[in-house]
Amino acid sequence: MIQCKKYLRSIVAYKAAAFAPEAIKMSANENPLGSSPKAVKRIQDMATRVFQYPDGNNSALKEALAKKYLLSADNFIIGNGSDELFTLIAHVYMQEGCYSITAESTFSEYSFATRIFGGEMIFCPLKQGKFDLDAIAKAVSSETRLIFLCNPNNPTGTYFSHQELSAFMKKIPENVLVILDEAYADFMDCADRPDHNQLLSDFSNIIILRTFSKIYGLAGLRIGYAMANQAIINDLNRVREPFNCNSIAQEAAIAALGDHEFIDQTLCNNQRGKEFLYGQLDSLGLTYYPSQGNFICLNVKHNGQAVFEALLNQGIVIRPLGSFGLNTWIRITIGQPEDNRFFIHCLRGFLEKNSEDIS
Ligand SMILES: Cc1ncc(COP(=O)(O)O)c(C=O)c1O
């Protein structure tokens, strides 16, 4: 009988959420305004070009990113979504008997990437919804290979500052790679957020990941990128498929980078939506973490799964956080004004009907 590798047998295949195209989707932190119009135009133009293979070096996109970040094109690698980059990193640096470290309630791909290459994950609890960098530094051992940090954190929306990260990096041995996942960093508005160029010049063992899935509205195209020193990028290129990013995604990403109007509209919608939702949640007496992302993590004081089901019946999809170990919490993507109002209307209805507080 054919048998898969021993260490893969305990991994359960990812079960995608049911697809409900008619529902208002506030569950996956996509852009409620859709995609960058400049990217959409480029996607249409590219339709006649797909008979050719894509540029396997992703050169034009890397050049565009180099210009944006004042780095060299050799400091970038493009992935089929940042999801692919997590697995490339683990493919290169993880092995059986070794460990990654991350937070207990954070993005699940870090653990997935570690385990499919035979490693194990050590989870450190969040501290007041925030990555506990001191606890993570203390958990490092000679078997640690990777540390995954999410900033702002999915699902809590909390963040750590440049100073906190820099102090943490000083405690981490140079042979441990720190992966800074900044999928939502485009939404941050705090002055003390981590500074890429400074981090890359101060530390040789950091890689920073970003995505086109969120602020640029290109989640369906699957494109993300990482920046690091050339030695790390060269390592990752050893295991990258020659044509890992399709030509439409590469071109759309370049167009999206230059669509400042769309980025401004997205940020403005996000800020206004956040203020509206904070006000409403305050009036409902619910607690939430102040968010630096395009989503809010709130304690509904009832089973999150029950809230999910009740709201789904009314045509709105939210994310219950039981799988993150947060049973009475949910995460909602900040939507368009009418989506936010409808969400509050449905949530208020649920809370009125279910007055018993289980928290
Ligand atoms: C924290 C975080 N990192 C990475 C990703 C994945 O991004 P991509 O769509 O580029 O694979 C997500 C998607 O939700 C995310 O929440």
The ligand as a Gaussian input file, in Angstrom:
#p B3LYP/6-31G(d) Opt

LIG

0 1
 C       -1.550000      37.306000       8.221000
 C       -1.722000      36.824000       6.832000
 N       -0.634000      36.529000       6.120000
 C       -0.733000      36.074000       4.854000
 C       -1.955000      35.893000       4.266000
 C       -2.023000      35.269000       2.909000
 O       -1.856000      36.177000       1.933000
 P       -1.848000      35.702000       0.412000
 O       -3.245000      35.893000      -0.082000
 O       -0.845000      36.611000      -0.217000
 O       -1.428000      34.266000       0.360000
 C       -3.128000      36.189000       4.964000
 C       -4.431000      35.983000       4.343000
 O       -5.470000      36.122000       4.887000
 C       -3.001000      36.664000       6.286000
 O       -4.070000      36.937000       7.020000

